[in-house]
Amino acid sequence: MSKSTNSTSLKDRITIRQKTGDDATTGNPIYGDVLTCYAQVKDRNAGEGFLSAQGQRKSSARTNFIVRRTAKTEVINPTMIVLWHSFNHNILSVAFDDNMQFLTIETVRNYEQSV
């Protein structure tokens, strides 16, 4: 965690969502909002892209979201997802900073597109 992290650096709104069930027709997961808060967003790196056997390009991007630690954010865990700019990011881990005031949420977003 950088020493410059403070409340004024939390500028992006994110929504933490939890799976509530599966769609009966498609089988896709259905998510419900748990909380919306401000976060500092730090893009870490983009993963390697590769072509699948079906002719689709698959890639991933890792992003860290830093949020203020509150009673509401204490419930965040790796079974949830982060919704940011209309993209779902799967949570890999949640860690406290050194002085226990902020949480760092490490996420990955996998995406694919037809070639």
N, C-alpha and C positions, 0 to 999 in steps of 0.2 A: 504494500500500500504506500502510495507516495505521501510525503509530508504535506503536500498542498491540498489534500482532500479535506474539504470542509463543507458546510451546508450550502454555501453559495456556488459550489461546483456541481451540485445536483440539479441539472437543468433539463434533463429528458424525462418525460413521463413514460412509465412502463406499467404493465398490468401483469400481475402474477395470477396464473390460472391453474385449476386442478381438474383432473379428469372426473367427470360425474357419471359417465356411462358410455355406451356405444350406440350409434345410430342403427336402428333395426333393419333398414334397407341396405345401407352401404357397408355397415360394419366399422365405419370410421369413428374414432373417439370423439366424444362431446365434452367440451371443457366449460367450466363455470368460473367466473371471476372471483378471486379470493380478496385481492386488494389492488389498488392503484396508488403508486407513489412516484416520487422524483428520484432519479438516479444519475450518477455520472457514468457515462458509457466509454469503455476503452476497448476498441477493436484490437485484438491480439494478432491474429494471423488468419490467412485464408488457406485452406487445405488444398492438396493436389486434386486436380480434376482428372477423371479417367472416363473412358467409354465403356459402357456395359455391353453385354452380349445383345441387348435389345436395341442398341444404337442410341442410347441416351448418355449424355454427359452428366456425371455425378460429381459434386463438389461439397465442401463443408467450410464453414467459417466459425471461428471461435471468438467469443466476445465476453468481456467481463462487465458486469453491472455492479456499481457500488451504491448501496442504499444506507440511509441512517438506520441504526438499530433501535427498534421500538418493540412494544408488545405485539403489534400487528405483524411486523416483519420477522419475528421469532419463529413463526410457523412455516417459513419457506424451507422446502426440502427438495431433494432431487427427483421426487415423483411428480413435481409440478413443472410448468413451462412458463417462460417469460414471453409476453406479447409486446413487441416493440416495432413500430413503423409497419404494422400489419403482417409481420413475420413472426412465426413461432420459433423460439429458441429453447431447446431441451436443456434443463439444468443438469450439470455434471457434478458440481459441488458447491457448498456454501461455507464460507470461512469468516471468522471475526478478524478485524484488524488488531494491531498491537494494543491499542488503548480501549478496545471493546465498544467503540462508539459507532462503527460502521460494519456492514456485512459486504463481503465480496461474493457475488454470484457468478460462477464460471459456467458459461453455456456454450453450446454448439448448435449451429443451424445447418442441417443437411438439405440440399436441394438438387434437383435434377431437371434437365431440359432436353428436349428432342434435338437431335442434330440434323 
